[in-house]
Amino acid sequence: MSSQSAGHVARSTIVPESETPPRTRVRRFLRTADGVAIDARHEPGAAARAGSATAAVVFVLAHGFTGDLDRPHVRRVAEAFARHGAVVTFSFRGHGASGGRSTVGDREVLDLAAAVEWARSLGYGRVVTVGFSMGGSVVLRHAALYGPRQSGTGTGADTGAEAGADMGAEAGAERRTRAHETAHGTARMPAHTDTVVSVSAPARWYYRGTAPMRRLHWLVMRPEGRLVGRYGFRTRIHHRDWDPVPLSPVEAASRVAPVPLLIVHGDRDAYFPLDHPRMLAAAAGDQGELWLEPGMGHAENAAPEDLLHRIARWAISREGLT
């Protein structure tokens, strides 16, 4: 178990003070609170334009299961959001060049926290987290765990971690990391988000009501399935069951407020039927907004270009920059 902070950089790229936020692409490995190296990439996008109102905004994109930051469908999404602000993409643990093994949405919250901390360390004051499928559940739980920005605190994680002892392993890892930093007098960047967008996310765990989800459970839970995941999808999957079971996405959605939340779901999603987004929206209450997209399927591959731009514009409007 690592004693380094969630945003610790394992392979650094020096950014001159005159380029904060940097106006060039930066790629590096981040270290999560539980010691996993996460491959991450910064693209300045629209934020590189001098005087741009979006210069303070960065979109942190959380991909779906079996994706990674170099996959064509993830690059397509990143390029669309880069027209509206800076973009940070990263590969979840067990995916792509990142270390560790996938826990299919549990400890991945620590990966997202590391990416958000890094984005803030680059000089961005406003962070929008956008997640797809598995990443959609992760952005919900991340927002619930780390909580809104608290005045007078060094990190938004304090309130969320103390209130979220039942949210899984990430809470314990965060508490150990903060204790180490307090003892050694080291500082960390805030890991909270300012706006959340969850696309094609499940509302509850262990759902097997569709054929694609039954296949996914075989991939994750069977030894032969994990071999297919490793060699067929370049995804290394952890063999252990969740212990404890993390907070469900629908429970997390009820704890996101006062952070603005957008829930997006296709009416032809073959993985999760429409009761999932409706449950998430109901849990979010007045703080949430639901878009049911006609003709859309599941996650990044199914998201049309115009939808990605609409999402980006919605997020920027919630940041008060339009």
Buried (B, 14 or more C-beta within 10 A) or exposed (E): EBBBBBBBBBEEEEBEEEBEBBBEEBBBBBBBBBBBBBBBBBBBBBBBEEEBBBBBBBBBBBBBBBBBBBBEBBBBBBBBBBEBBBBBBBBBBBBBBBBBBBBBBBBBBBBBBBBBBBBBBBBBEBBBBBBBBBBBBBBBBBBBBBBBBBEEEBBBBBBBBEBBEEBBBBBBBBBBBBEBBEEEEEEBBBBBBBBBBBBBBBBBBEBEEBEEBEBBBEBBEEEEBBEBBBEEBBBBBBEEEBEEEBBBBBBBBBBBBEBBBBBBBBEEBEBBBBEBBBBBBBBBEEBBBBBBBEEBBBBBBBBEEEBBBBBBEBBBEBBEBE
